């Protein structure tokens, strides 16, 4: 073990060197801190400038913060952590001092090794083994004496340490000054770049995107979307504003936003026919908004839509469905319209808009959810346009500039009045009080009859009585068609000669919405006359028809004469002349048919007016109507056929002559019967006139006896019936 003096000299040397090492480490720390402080200050300023200028998004700020932390870590590692001075030993310092002072001649190294109590390396040889203790003691004393004469602090770069220390203090001071001068800016920078919060920078211009919902805009597909950004209250409007947008899967694009509005300046941009999602932000002046999303969704539409018509109950009809895609429908007034529809997405509103055509008023009916479908019912009374309005949870409706909701026009049509027809067969304009009118009635209604009747009114002395209705018996309600034949007695309704009778058929339906509706047939007007007047009118008509028959007979004789001339001619007749003769014969047959109908009408009027007697039936029916029917349907058509085949048949002359003679014979027989009938009828009429004159003479004699002989008032004369005798 070394003597005491040796340990004291070696310890003194080691202590001096350790003090030098501590100062060296401090100076190195100042150097590293200066590097770190400058780096952090520069990085903070750079991030502040970049973020303040470009308004970095969160992801960009994350990348920037990671870069700053990496650079700061490198600066700390290189300036503080990895410095070699942290591992320097006294022996290394001794070596460094001896390099600066070569005259020490390794005394400091020997003294440090002698006083170093740390375990020596395995390959090192202890100092005592390499020399005598006296020699080591002398060396330590010389090293201590030499070290006391040296100024070890001169070995250090004091000016560099001062500069580095001032640099550290300056960096800290600059940070404190910035914190004091612009605390808001520093705070925003710290929150945005250190805490990574989305805090906006204080700006001179600030724009606010309008109509955002949860930070996004909802737009309908294939519709136009106008994005507006308003200048925030208290902020200056920028000179220009731009929208930066990025379609889904595309690159960022930029477009200018025109300024709109007066009271509050706004900037707007319209995207036409949006087909997909996109992101956007608005930039103007020093204002930069966040990135927002435009979500494009389809408008709600009915997945299925059914329209059912429910006719009024009185019709008895079953409800029916309108065909798919039908836009206009006519329904019976009083019908209800039921809409049933479904939608594939949730709805916040399902409504039926009803616009009446006359007033233009719009009614809205809320649809109720029943069994998984929305249902709503309405009962239109006028023409109404219906639209199904749907609104989803995004607030989008199924109507827009380029899309419209399903529209259906319902036109209520009134229930048509029943059809009523009245036909009077066999009666003419004149009838007798004893006439029995055969009425043929027909009634029909699409949805069922309520009642059916015959209505009559009398016109007497220029005054028309109201119609009196006589309902038909056994008419079941709801009958859709009805036919009846009635015998309507004139005398049972108090009509006398001189009156006019008006008849019509009347029917009502079961319409309980706007009815009942009444249908009427055209009015048939007849005049009630005496038997003599009716007989005289019928006689005149028979005379007119007889004259027509005489003219027809002369035309037939002329036709026969032309045929005889053709027979006598040497040359055969041409086809045109034959066809003309055939047409004349067929035309004569049609004229005979018309005459038959006219005589048949006269006979029918005899029957209706109860003027028919066996003689009338025999003379007109058997003697005129039946022969004329045989002429028109058999004899004359056969004669025309004979004329048509005459040119090609050598033996047809005989048939033509025979058929023509038969036609003339039958016409003359009918005409002779008419002449006999007219003579008979004139005799009857003359007899009736004599009887009438006798009655008038009798009445005049009775009147004169009462007034001239008995002195009674003529007004007190007893009333007489239609036939003339006094009534008791």
Buried (B, 14 or more C-beta within 10 A) or exposed (E): EBEEEBBBBBBBBBEBBEEBBEBBBBBBBBBBBBBBBBBBBEBBEBBBEBBBEEBBBEEEBEEBBEEBEEBBEEBBEBBBEEBEBEEBBBBBBBBBBBEEBEEBBBBBBBBBBBBBEEEEEEEEEEBEEEEEBEEBBBBBBBBBEBBEEBEBEEBBEEEEBEBBBEBBEBBEEBBEEBEEEBEEBBEBBBEBBEEBEEEEBEBEBBBBBEEEEEEEBBBBBBBBBEBBBBBBEEBBBBEEBBBBBBBEEEEEEEEEBEBEEEEEBBBBBEBEEBEEBBBBBBBBBBBBBEBBBBBBBBBBBBEEBBBBBBBBEBBEBEEEEBEEEEEEBEBBBBBBBBBBBBBEBEBEBBBBBBBBBEEEEEEEBEBEEEEEBBBBBBBBEEBBBBBBBBBBEBEBBBBBEEBEBBBBBBBBEEBBBBBBBBEBEBBBEBBBBEBBBBBBBBBBBBBBBBBBBBBBBBBBEEEEEEBEEEEBEEBEEBBEEBEBEBEBEBBEBEBEBEBBBBBBBBBBBBBEBEBBBBBBBEBBEBBBBBBBBBBBBBBEBBEEBBEBBBEBBEBBBEBBEBBEEBEEEEEEBEEEEBEBBBEBBBBBBEBBBBBBBBBBBBBBBBBBBBBBEEEBBEBBBEBBBBBBBBBBBEBBBBBBBBBBEBBEEEEBBEBBBEBBEBBBEBBEBBBEBBEEBBEEBEEBBEEBEEEBEEBEEEBEEBEEEBBEEEEEEEEEBEEEEEEEEEEE
